[in-house]
Amino acid sequence: MRQPDPFYWGIDEPKKFHKSKVRLPKEIQAIYNEIIAKKLESPNPVDYKHEKWEATKYGLVWMVRLNNYWRFSYVVDYEEK
């Protein structure tokens, strides 16, 4: 029996974010890239145990902690994936 293909998500990083990401310390970039890779391969990119909703000036977003100082936030568009 053939296994179904993995469920993939797309990612849309704003240009400003990409420029900022390049300036991050290498260890933080590595953590970020690892987390994003897991999310893109997951049927549901939200990790409910380790992430929480956060109210920002842009609305409600999911907040991911990279370490004690660095965090990133994201929104999942289930219709567009």
PDB file with one MODEL, atoms N, CA, C and O in Angstrom:
MODEL        1
ATOM      1  N   MET A   1       0.837  -1.180   0.000  1.00  0.00           N
ATOM      2  CA  MET A   1       0.000   0.000   0.000  1.00  0.00           C
ATOM      3  C   MET A   1       0.887   1.250   0.000  1.00  0.00           C
ATOM      4  O   MET A   1       1.827   1.353   0.788  1.00  0.00           O
ATOM      5  N   ARG A   2       0.584   2.179  -0.873  1.00  0.00           N
ATOM      6  CA  ARG A   2       1.363   3.416  -0.990  1.00  0.00           C
ATOM      7  C   ARG A   2       0.975   4.403   0.105  1.00  0.00           C
ATOM      8  O   ARG A   2      -0.208   4.618   0.370  1.00  0.00           O
ATOM      9  N   GLN A   3       1.967   4.992   0.729  1.00  0.00           N
ATOM     10  CA  GLN A   3       1.734   6.010   1.753  1.00  0.00           C
ATOM     11  C   GLN A   3       1.319   7.314   1.069  1.00  0.00           C
ATOM     12  O   GLN A   3       1.814   7.619  -0.016  1.00  0.00           O
ATOM     13  N   PRO A   4       0.423   8.087   1.682  1.00  0.00           N
ATOM     14  CA  PRO A   4       0.055   9.375   1.082  1.00  0.00           C
ATOM     15  C   PRO A   4       1.246  10.332   1.087  1.00  0.00           C
ATOM     16  O   PRO A   4       2.130  10.233   1.938  1.00  0.00           O
ATOM     17  N   ASP A   5       1.257  11.252   0.136  1.00  0.00           N
ATOM     18  CA  ASP A   5       2.311  12.253   0.081  1.00  0.00           C
ATOM     19  C   ASP A   5       2.238  13.147   1.305  1.00  0.00           C
ATOM     20  O   ASP A   5       1.155  13.371   1.846  1.00  0.00           O
ATOM     21  N   PRO A   6       3.392  13.666   1.752  1.00  0.00           N
ATOM     22  CA  PRO A   6       3.380  14.571   2.910  1.00  0.00           C
ATOM     23  C   PRO A   6       2.549  15.816   2.622  1.00  0.00           C
ATOM     24  O   PRO A   6       2.398  16.233   1.474  1.00  0.00           O
ATOM     25  N   PHE A   7       2.036  16.375   3.652  1.00  0.00           N
ATOM     26  CA  PHE A   7       1.220  17.580   3.586  1.00  0.00           C
ATOM     27  C   PHE A   7       2.152  18.767   3.722  1.00  0.00           C
ATOM     28  O   PHE A   7       2.804  18.912   4.756  1.00  0.00           O
ATOM     29  N   TYR A   8       2.235  19.605   2.735  1.00  0.00           N
ATOM     30  CA  TYR A   8       3.160  20.732   2.774  1.00  0.00           C
ATOM     31  C   TYR A   8       2.428  22.064   2.834  1.00  0.00           C
ATOM     32  O   TYR A   8       1.345  22.233   2.275  1.00  0.00           O
ATOM     33  N   TRP A   9       3.046  22.988   3.521  1.00  0.00           N
ATOM     34  CA  TRP A   9       2.562  24.358   3.621  1.00  0.00           C
ATOM     35  C   TRP A   9       3.516  25.266   2.859  1.00  0.00           C
ATOM     36  O   TRP A   9       4.682  24.924   2.663  1.00  0.00           O
ATOM     37  N   GLY A  10       3.029  26.405   2.434  1.00  0.00           N
ATOM     38  CA  GLY A  10       3.886  27.432   1.855  1.00  0.00           C
ATOM     39  C   GLY A  10       4.234  28.437   2.938  1.00  0.00           C
ATOM     40  O   GLY A  10       3.608  28.464   3.997  1.00  0.00           O
ATOM     41  N   ILE A  11       5.215  29.246   2.672  1.00  0.00           N
ATOM     42  CA  ILE A  11       5.597  30.265   3.640  1.00  0.00           C
ATOM     43  C   ILE A  11       5.772  31.586   2.895  1.00  0.00           C
ATOM     44  O   ILE A  11       6.325  31.628   1.796  1.00  0.00           O
ATOM     45  N   ASP A  12       5.298  32.643   3.505  1.00  0.00           N
ATOM     46  CA  ASP A  12       5.400  33.968   2.917  1.00  0.00           C
ATOM     47  C   ASP A  12       6.085  34.869   3.929  1.00  0.00           C
ATOM     48  O   ASP A  12       5.451  35.349   4.869  1.00  0.00           O
ATOM     49  N   GLU A  13       7.378  35.100   3.740  1.00  0.00           N
ATOM     50  CA  GLU A  13       8.129  35.967   4.640  1.00  0.00           C
ATOM     51  C   GLU A  13       8.231  37.355   3.999  1.00  0.00           C
ATOM     52  O   GLU A  13       8.723  37.482   2.878  1.00  0.00           O
ATOM     53  N   PRO A  14       7.773  38.385   4.696  1.00  0.00           N
ATOM     54  CA  PRO A  14       7.921  39.745   4.154  1.00  0.00           C
ATOM     55  C   PRO A  14       9.396  40.087   3.928  1.00  0.00           C
ATOM     56  O   PRO A  14      10.267  39.560   4.620  1.00  0.00           O
ATOM     57  N   LYS A  15       9.675  40.961   2.967  1.00  0.00           N
ATOM     58  CA  LYS A  15      11.060  41.335   2.659  1.00  0.00           C
ATOM     59  C   LYS A  15      11.776  41.896   3.886  1.00  0.00           C
ATOM     60  O   LYS A  15      12.945  41.591   4.121  1.00  0.00           O
ATOM     61  N   LYS A  16      11.072  42.717   4.667  1.00  0.00           N
ATOM     62  CA  LYS A  16      11.682  43.279   5.872  1.00  0.00           C
ATOM     63  C   LYS A  16      12.109  42.170   6.831  1.00  0.00           C
ATOM     64  O   LYS A  16      13.176  42.242   7.440  1.00  0.00           O
ATOM     65  N   PHE A  17      11.264  41.144   6.958  1.00  0.00           N
ATOM     66  CA  PHE A  17      11.588  40.038   7.856  1.00  0.00           C
ATOM     67  C   PHE A  17      12.818  39.290   7.354  1.00  0.00           C
ATOM     68  O   PHE A  17      13.708  38.954   8.135  1.00  0.00           O
ATOM     69  N   HIS A  18      12.865  39.033   6.064  1.00  0.00           N
ATOM     70  CA  HIS A  18      13.999  38.302   5.494  1.00  0.00           C
ATOM     71  C   HIS A  18      15.309  39.046   5.752  1.00  0.00           C
ATOM     72  O   HIS A  18      16.312  38.429   6.111  1.00  0.00           O
ATOM     73  N   LYS A  19      15.305  40.372   5.570  1.00  0.00           N
ATOM     74  CA  LYS A  19      16.506  41.169   5.819  1.00  0.00           C
ATOM     75  C   LYS A  19      16.914  41.090   7.289  1.00  0.00           C
ATOM     76  O   LYS A  19      18.102  41.003   7.603  1.00  0.00           O
ATOM     77  N   SER A  20      15.937  41.120   8.179  1.00  0.00           N
ATOM     78  CA  SER A  20      16.234  41.020   9.617  1.00  0.00           C
ATOM     79  C   SER A  20      16.740  39.634   9.979  1.00  0.00           C
ATOM     80  O   SER A  20      17.638  39.492  10.808  1.00  0.00           O
ATOM     81  N   LYS A  21      16.166  38.618   9.360  1.00  0.00           N
ATOM     82  CA  LYS A  21      16.550  37.232   9.667  1.00  0.00           C
ATOM     83  C   LYS A  21      18.011  36.978   9.329  1.00  0.00           C
ATOM     84  O   LYS A  21      18.697  36.254  10.049  1.00  0.00           O
ATOM     85  N   VAL A  22      18.491  37.566   8.242  1.00  0.00           N
ATOM     86  CA  VAL A  22      19.881  37.378   7.824  1.00  0.00           C
ATOM     87  C   VAL A  22      20.847  37.954   8.863  1.00  0.00           C
ATOM     88  O   VAL A  22      21.976  37.482   8.991  1.00  0.00           O
ATOM     89  N   ARG A  23      20.411  38.958   9.592  1.00  0.00           N
ATOM     90  CA  ARG A  23      21.261  39.600  10.600  1.00  0.00           C
ATOM     91  C   ARG A  23      21.234  38.894  11.959  1.00  0.00           C
ATOM     92  O   ARG A  23      21.989  39.262  12.859  1.00  0.00           O
ATOM     93  N   LEU A  24      20.380  37.891  12.114  1.00  0.00           N
ATOM     94  CA  LEU A  24      20.306  37.174  13.386  1.00  0.00           C
ATOM     95  C   LEU A  24      21.579  36.373  13.643  1.00  0.00           C
ATOM     96  O   LEU A  24      22.291  36.020  12.703  1.00  0.00           O
ATOM     97  N   PRO A  25      21.871  36.083  14.926  1.00  0.00           N
ATOM     98  CA  PRO A  25      22.999  35.193  15.217  1.00  0.00           C
ATOM     99  C   PRO A  25      22.780  33.832  14.535  1.00  0.00           C
ATOM    100  O   PRO A  25      21.646  33.371  14.407  1.00  0.00           O
ATOM    101  N   LYS A  26      23.859  33.208  14.109  1.00  0.00           N
ATOM    102  CA  LYS A  26      23.783  31.950  13.353  1.00  0.00           C
ATOM    103  C   LYS A  26      23.018  30.861  14.111  1.00  0.00           C
ATOM    104  O   LYS A  26      22.267  30.106  13.495  1.00  0.00           O
ATOM    105  N   GLU A  27      23.193  30.764  15.431  1.00  0.00           N
ATOM    106  CA  GLU A  27      22.497  29.721  16.196  1.00  0.00           C
ATOM    107  C   GLU A  27      20.982  29.958  16.212  1.00  0.00           C
ATOM    108  O   GLU A  27      20.205  29.003  16.211  1.00  0.00           O
ATOM    109  N   ILE A  28      20.567  31.215  16.225  1.00  0.00           N
ATOM    110  CA  ILE A  28      19.136  31.534  16.189  1.00  0.00           C
ATOM    111  C   ILE A  28      18.578  31.244  14.802  1.00  0.00           C
ATOM    112  O   ILE A  28      17.464  30.736  14.678  1.00  0.00           O
ATOM    113  N   GLN A  29      19.343  31.564  13.754  1.00  0.00           N
ATOM    114  CA  GLN A  29      18.919  31.226  12.395  1.00  0.00           C
ATOM    115  C   GLN A  29      18.722  29.722  12.251  1.00  0.00           C
ATOM    116  O   GLN A  29      17.761  29.277  11.623  1.00  0.00           O
ATOM    117  N   ALA A  30      19.622  28.947  12.827  1.00  0.00           N
ATOM    118  CA  ALA A  30      19.525  27.488  12.735  1.00  0.00           C
ATOM    119  C   ALA A  30      18.265  26.978  13.445  1.00  0.00           C
ATOM    120  O   ALA A  30      17.567  26.109  12.923  1.00  0.00           O
ATOM    121  N   ILE A  31      17.979  27.515  14.631  1.00  0.00           N
ATOM    122  CA  ILE A  31      16.775  27.118  15.367  1.00  0.00           C
ATOM    123  C   ILE A  31      15.532  27.490  14.564  1.00  0.00           C
ATOM    124  O   ILE A  31      14.615  26.682  14.414  1.00  0.00           O
ATOM    125  N   TYR A  32      15.506  28.711  14.052  1.00  0.00           N
ATOM    126  CA  TYR A  32      14.367  29.171  13.249  1.00  0.00           C
ATOM    127  C   TYR A  32      14.160  28.256  12.039  1.00  0.00           C
ATOM    128  O   TYR A  32      13.042  27.808  11.786  1.00  0.00           O
ATOM    129  N   ASN A  33      15.220  27.981  11.302  1.00  0.00           N
ATOM    130  CA  ASN A  33      15.111  27.136  10.109  1.00  0.00           C
ATOM    131  C   ASN A  33      14.617  25.732  10.448  1.00  0.00           C
ATOM    132  O   ASN A  33      13.842  25.150   9.688  1.00  0.00           O
ATOM    133  N   GLU A  34      15.053  25.190  11.566  1.00  0.00           N
ATOM    134  CA  GLU A  34      14.603  23.862  11.998  1.00  0.00           C
ATOM    135  C   GLU A  34      13.111  23.875  12.329  1.00  0.00           C
ATOM    136  O   GLU A  34      12.378  22.967  11.935  1.00  0.00           O
ATOM    137  N   ILE A  35      12.666  24.890  13.043  1.00  0.00           N
ATOM    138  CA  ILE A  35      11.242  24.995  13.399  1.00  0.00           C
ATOM    139  C   ILE A  35      10.388  25.164  12.149  1.00  0.00           C
ATOM    140  O   ILE A  35       9.349  24.518  12.019  1.00  0.00           O
ATOM    141  N   ILE A  36      10.815  26.022  11.232  1.00  0.00           N
ATOM    142  CA  ILE A  36      10.056  26.244   9.996  1.00  0.00           C
ATOM    143  C   ILE A  36       9.986  24.961   9.173  1.00  0.00           C
ATOM    144  O   ILE A  36       8.932  24.634   8.627  1.00  0.00           O
ATOM    145  N   ALA A  37      11.088  24.239   9.078  1.00  0.00           N
ATOM    146  CA  ALA A  37      11.089  22.983   8.304  1.00  0.00           C
ATOM    147  C   ALA A  37      10.078  21.996   8.880  1.00  0.00           C
ATOM    148  O   ALA A  37       9.366  21.333   8.125  1.00  0.00           O
ATOM    149  N   LYS A  38      10.006  21.889  10.197  1.00  0.00           N
ATOM    150  CA  LYS A  38       9.031  20.987  10.829  1.00  0.00           C
ATOM    151  C   LYS A  38       7.603  21.437  10.543  1.00  0.00           C
ATOM    152  O   LYS A  38       6.725  20.615  10.285  1.00  0.00           O
ATOM    153  N   LYS A  39       7.378  22.748  10.592  1.00  0.00           N
ATOM    154  CA  LYS A  39       6.033  23.264  10.349  1.00  0.00           C
ATOM    155  C   LYS A  39       5.587  23.020   8.910  1.00  0.00           C
ATOM    156  O   LYS A  39       4.424  22.690   8.677  1.00  0.00           O
ATOM    157  N   LEU A  40       6.482  23.175   7.952  1.00  0.00           N
ATOM    158  CA  LEU A  40       6.137  22.993   6.545  1.00  0.00           C
ATOM    159  C   LEU A  40       5.785  21.550   6.216  1.00  0.00           C
ATOM    160  O   LEU A  40       5.044  21.296   5.266  1.00  0.00           O
ATOM    161  N   GLU A  41       6.304  20.606   6.986  1.00  0.00           N
ATOM    162  CA  GLU A  41       6.065  19.180   6.743  1.00  0.00           C
ATOM    163  C   GLU A  41       4.931  18.618   7.605  1.00  0.00           C
ATOM    164  O   GLU A  41       4.603  17.437   7.496  1.00  0.00           O
ATOM    165  N   SER A  42       4.344  19.432   8.441  1.00  0.00           N
ATOM    166  CA  SER A  42       3.332  18.976   9.384  1.00  0.00           C
ATOM    167  C   SER A  42       1.917  19.209   8.843  1.00  0.00           C
ATOM    168  O   SER A  42       1.671  20.213   8.174  1.00  0.00           O
ATOM    169  N   PRO A  43       0.982  18.288   9.127  1.00  0.00           N
ATOM    170  CA  PRO A  43      -0.411  18.513   8.720  1.00  0.00           C
ATOM    171  C   PRO A  43      -1.009  19.769   9.372  1.00  0.00           C
ATOM    172  O   PRO A  43      -1.840  20.452   8.773  1.00  0.00           O
ATOM    173  N   ASN A  44      -0.578  20.060  10.593  1.00  0.00           N
ATOM    174  CA  ASN A  44      -1.023  21.273  11.279  1.00  0.00           C
ATOM    175  C   ASN A  44       0.224  21.975  11.811  1.00  0.00           C
ATOM    176  O   ASN A  44       0.891  21.429  12.690  1.00  0.00           O
ATOM    177  N   PRO A  45       0.562  23.154  11.317  1.00  0.00           N
ATOM    178  CA  PRO A  45       1.809  23.804  11.706  1.00  0.00           C
ATOM    179  C   PRO A  45       1.830  24.386  13.118  1.00  0.00           C
ATOM    180  O   PRO A  45       2.877  24.846  13.573  1.00  0.00           O
ATOM    181  N   VAL A  46       0.710  24.375  13.810  1.00  0.00           N
ATOM    182  CA  VAL A  46       0.651  24.964  15.150  1.00  0.00           C
ATOM    183  C   VAL A  46       0.969  23.890  16.195  1.00  0.00           C
ATOM    184  O   VAL A  46       0.354  22.824  16.213  1.00  0.00           O
ATOM    185  N   ASP A  47       1.931  24.188  17.056  1.00  0.00           N
ATOM    186  CA  ASP A  47       2.291  23.305  18.172  1.00  0.00           C
ATOM    187  C   ASP A  47       1.586  23.849  19.419  1.00  0.00           C
ATOM    188  O   ASP A  47       2.085  24.762  20.078  1.00  0.00           O
ATOM    189  N   TYR A  48       0.440  23.286  19.726  1.00  0.00           N
ATOM    190  CA  TYR A  48      -0.398  23.831  20.803  1.00  0.00           C
ATOM    191  C   TYR A  48       0.241  23.724  22.182  1.00  0.00           C
ATOM    192  O   TYR A  48      -0.122  24.483  23.081  1.00  0.00           O
ATOM    193  N   LYS A  49       1.172  22.815  22.371  1.00  0.00           N
ATOM    194  CA  LYS A  49       1.815  22.651  23.681  1.00  0.00           C
ATOM    195  C   LYS A  49       2.847  23.745  23.962  1.00  0.00           C
ATOM    196  O   LYS A  49       3.019  24.157  25.109  1.00  0.00           O
ATOM    197  N   HIS A  50       3.537  24.219  22.910  1.00  0.00           N
ATOM    198  CA  HIS A  50       4.654  25.139  23.112  1.00  0.00           C
ATOM    199  C   HIS A  50       4.431  26.529  22.529  1.00  0.00           C
ATOM    200  O   HIS A  50       5.312  27.384  22.618  1.00  0.00           O
ATOM    201  N   GLU A  51       3.271  26.762  21.939  1.00  0.00           N
ATOM    202  CA  GLU A  51       2.992  28.057  21.355  1.00  0.00           C
ATOM    203  C   GLU A  51       1.693  28.610  21.915  1.00  0.00           C
ATOM    204  O   GLU A  51       0.851  27.863  22.412  1.00  0.00           O
ATOM    205  N   LYS A  52       1.541  29.913  21.830  1.00  0.00           N
ATOM    206  CA  LYS A  52       0.313  30.516  22.338  1.00  0.00           C
ATOM    207  C   LYS A  52      -0.094  31.678  21.448  1.00  0.00           C
ATOM    208  O   LYS A  52       0.720  32.250  20.724  1.00  0.00           O
ATOM    209  N   TRP A  53      -1.375  32.010  21.524  1.00  0.00           N
ATOM    210  CA  TRP A  53      -1.884  33.186  20.828  1.00  0.00           C
ATOM    211  C   TRP A  53      -1.347  34.406  21.536  1.00  0.00           C
ATOM    212  O   TRP A  53      -1.263  34.446  22.764  1.00  0.00           O
ATOM    213  N   GLU A  54      -0.985  35.401  20.747  1.00  0.00           N
ATOM    214  CA  GLU A  54      -0.490  36.649  21.300  1.00  0.00           C
ATOM    215  C   GLU A  54      -1.196  37.794  20.575  1.00  0.00           C
ATOM    216  O   GLU A  54      -1.288  37.793  19.348  1.00  0.00           O
ATOM    217  N   ALA A  55      -1.686  38.754  21.324  1.00  0.00           N
ATOM    218  CA  ALA A  55      -2.314  39.929  20.712  1.00  0.00           C
ATOM    219  C   ALA A  55      -1.222  40.933  20.356  1.00  0.00           C
ATOM    220  O   ALA A  55      -0.432  41.323  21.216  1.00  0.00           O
ATOM    221  N   THR A  56      -1.174  41.351  19.097  1.00  0.00           N
ATOM    222  CA  THR A  56      -0.206  42.347  18.636  1.00  0.00           C
ATOM    223  C   THR A  56      -0.954  43.465  17.927  1.00  0.00           C
ATOM    224  O   THR A  56      -2.173  43.403  17.771  1.00  0.00           O
ATOM    225  N   LYS A  57      -0.230  44.476  17.502  1.00  0.00           N
ATOM    226  CA  LYS A  57      -0.879  45.561  16.766  1.00  0.00           C
ATOM    227  C   LYS A  57      -1.372  45.083  15.406  1.00  0.00           C
ATOM    228  O   LYS A  57      -2.154  45.778  14.758  1.00  0.00           O
ATOM    229  N   TYR A  58      -0.924  43.891  14.956  1.00  0.00           N
ATOM    230  CA  TYR A  58      -1.360  43.320  13.682  1.00  0.00           C
ATOM    231  C   TYR A  58      -2.508  42.332  13.851  1.00  0.00           C
ATOM    232  O   TYR A  58      -3.006  41.787  12.866  1.00  0.00           O
ATOM    233  N   GLY A  59      -2.927  42.099  15.078  1.00  0.00           N
ATOM    234  CA  GLY A  59      -3.987  41.136  15.363  1.00  0.00           C
ATOM    235  C   GLY A  59      -3.434  39.954  16.147  1.00  0.00           C
ATOM    236  O   GLY A  59      -2.315  40.008  16.657  1.00  0.00           O
ATOM    237  N   LEU A  60      -4.217  38.897  16.241  1.00  0.00           N
ATOM    238  CA  LEU A  60      -3.780  37.704  16.958  1.00  0.00           C
ATOM    239  C   LEU A  60      -2.833  36.877  16.096  1.00  0.00           C
ATOM    240  O   LEU A  60      -3.112  36.607  14.928  1.00  0.00           O
ATOM    241  N   VAL A  61      -1.720  36.484  16.683  1.00  0.00           N
ATOM    242  CA  VAL A  61      -0.718  35.685  15.984  1.00  0.00           C
ATOM    243  C   VAL A  61      -0.254  34.554  16.900  1.00  0.00           C
ATOM    244  O   VAL A  61      -0.424  34.625  18.117  1.00  0.00           O
ATOM    245  N   TRP A  62       0.327  33.524  16.318  1.00  0.00           N
ATOM    246  CA  TRP A  62       0.970  32.472  17.102  1.00  0.00           C
ATOM    247  C   TRP A  62       2.383  32.924  17.407  1.00  0.00           C
ATOM    248  O   TRP A  62       3.074  33.438  16.527  1.00  0.00           O
ATOM    249  N   MET A  63       2.822  32.737  18.648  1.00  0.00           N
ATOM    250  CA  MET A  63       4.151  33.167  19.066  1.00  0.00           C
ATOM    251  C   MET A  63       4.996  31.931  19.360  1.00  0.00           C
ATOM    252  O   MET A  63       4.588  31.047  20.114  1.00  0.00           O
ATOM    253  N   VAL A  64       6.188  31.886  18.748  1.00  0.00           N
ATOM    254  CA  VAL A  64       7.136  30.788  18.939  1.00  0.00           C
ATOM    255  C   VAL A  64       8.377  31.336  19.617  1.00  0.00           C
ATOM    256  O   VAL A  64       8.925  32.357  19.202  1.00  0.00           O
ATOM    257  N   ARG A  65       8.804  30.666  20.637  1.00  0.00           N
ATOM    258  CA  ARG A  65       9.979  31.081  21.386  1.00  0.00           C
ATOM    259  C   ARG A  65      11.213  30.356  20.850  1.00  0.00           C
ATOM    260  O   ARG A  65      11.262  29.126  20.859  1.00  0.00           O
ATOM    261  N   LEU A  66      12.200  31.103  20.388  1.00  0.00           N
ATOM    262  CA  LEU A  66      13.434  30.500  19.886  1.00  0.00           C
ATOM    263  C   LEU A  66      14.454  30.299  21.007  1.00  0.00           C
ATOM    264  O   LEU A  66      15.182  29.306  21.025  1.00  0.00           O
ATOM    265  N   ASN A  67      14.498  31.236  21.923  1.00  0.00           N
ATOM    266  CA  ASN A  67      15.279  31.120  23.160  1.00  0.00           C
ATOM    267  C   ASN A  67      14.723  32.143  24.137  1.00  0.00           C
ATOM    268  O   ASN A  67      13.619  32.645  23.925  1.00  0.00           O
ATOM    269  N   ASN A  68      15.444  32.466  25.192  1.00  0.00           N
ATOM    270  CA  ASN A  68      14.919  33.403  26.185  1.00  0.00           C
ATOM    271  C   ASN A  68      14.766  34.824  25.651  1.00  0.00           C
ATOM    272  O   ASN A  68      14.013  35.618  26.214  1.00  0.00           O
ATOM    273  N   TYR A  69      15.466  35.149  24.582  1.00  0.00           N
ATOM    274  CA  TYR A  69      15.428  36.508  24.057  1.00  0.00           C
ATOM    275  C   TYR A  69      14.674  36.618  22.736  1.00  0.00           C
ATOM    276  O   TYR A  69      13.936  37.583  22.536  1.00  0.00           O
ATOM    277  N   TRP A  70      14.841  35.655  21.829  1.00  0.00           N
ATOM    278  CA  TRP A  70      14.289  35.734  20.486  1.00  0.00           C
ATOM    279  C   TRP A  70      12.986  34.968  20.354  1.00  0.00           C
ATOM    280  O   TRP A  70      12.839  33.856  20.863  1.00  0.00           O
ATOM    281  N   ARG A  71      12.041  35.594  19.655  1.00  0.00           N
ATOM    282  CA  ARG A  71      10.754  34.971  19.350  1.00  0.00           C
ATOM    283  C   ARG A  71      10.353  35.362  17.940  1.00  0.00           C
ATOM    284  O   ARG A  71      10.847  36.349  17.394  1.00  0.00           O
ATOM    285  N   PHE A  72       9.462  34.588  17.359  1.00  0.00           N
ATOM    286  CA  PHE A  72       8.858  35.020  16.104  1.00  0.00           C
ATOM    287  C   PHE A  72       7.392  34.678  16.141  1.00  0.00           C
ATOM    288  O   PHE A  72       6.971  33.765  16.851  1.00  0.00           O
ATOM    289  N   SER A  73       6.622  35.411  15.375  1.00  0.00           N
ATOM    290  CA  SER A  73       5.181  35.199  15.341  1.00  0.00           C
ATOM    291  C   SER A  73       4.753  34.880  13.916  1.00  0.00           C
ATOM    292  O   SER A  73       5.416  35.258  12.950  1.00  0.00           O
ATOM    293  N   TYR A  74       3.633  34.178  13.807  1.00  0.00           N
ATOM    294  CA  TYR A  74       3.130  33.815  12.490  1.00  0.00           C
ATOM    295  C   TYR A  74       1.629  33.616  12.538  1.00  0.00           C
ATOM    296  O   TYR A  74       1.039  33.461  13.607  1.00  0.00           O
ATOM    297  N   VAL A  75       1.028  33.621  11.374  1.00  0.00           N
ATOM    298  CA  VAL A  75      -0.399  33.377  11.222  1.00  0.00           C
ATOM    299  C   VAL A  75      -0.553  32.261  10.193  1.00  0.00           C
ATOM    300  O   VAL A  75       0.144  32.240   9.178  1.00  0.00           O
ATOM    301  N   VAL A  76      -1.464  31.342  10.461  1.00  0.00           N
ATOM    302  CA  VAL A  76      -1.721  30.233   9.534  1.00  0.00           C
ATOM    303  C   VAL A  76      -2.969  30.555   8.710  1.00  0.00           C
ATOM    304  O   VAL A  76      -4.028  30.860   9.258  1.00  0.00           O
ATOM    305  N   ASP A  77      -2.829  30.484   7.408  1.00  0.00           N
ATOM    306  CA  ASP A  77      -3.964  30.653   6.496  1.00  0.00           C
ATOM    307  C   ASP A  77      -4.341  29.268   5.996  1.00  0.00           C
ATOM    308  O   ASP A  77      -3.753  28.760   5.041  1.00  0.00           O
ATOM    309  N   TYR A  78      -5.320  28.665   6.644  1.00  0.00           N
ATOM    310  CA  TYR A  78      -5.700  27.284   6.327  1.00  0.00           C
ATOM    311  C   TYR A  78      -6.297  27.152   4.926  1.00  0.00           C
ATOM    312  O   TYR A  78      -6.198  26.085   4.320  1.00  0.00           O
ATOM    313  N   GLU A  79      -6.911  28.208   4.402  1.00  0.00           N
ATOM    314  CA  GLU A  79      -7.485  28.138   3.057  1.00  0.00           C
ATOM    315  C   GLU A  79      -6.407  28.150   1.985  1.00  0.00           C
ATOM    316  O   GLU A  79      -6.497  27.400   1.013  1.00  0.00           O
ATOM    317  N   GLU A  80      -5.399  28.981   2.142  1.00  0.00           N
ATOM    318  CA  GLU A  80      -4.338  29.104   1.141  1.00  0.00           C
ATOM    319  C   GLU A  80      -3.165  28.149   1.383  1.00  0.00           C
ATOM    320  O   GLU A  80      -2.364  27.895   0.483  1.00  0.00           O
ATOM    321  N   LYS A  81      -3.075  27.631   2.593  1.00  0.00           N
ATOM    322  CA  LYS A  81      -2.002  26.746   3.036  1.00  0.00           C
ATOM    323  C   LYS A  81      -0.636  27.416   2.894  1.00  0.00           C
ATOM    324  O   LYS A  81       0.385  26.812   3.222  1.00  0.00           O
TER     325      LYS A  81
ENDMDL
END
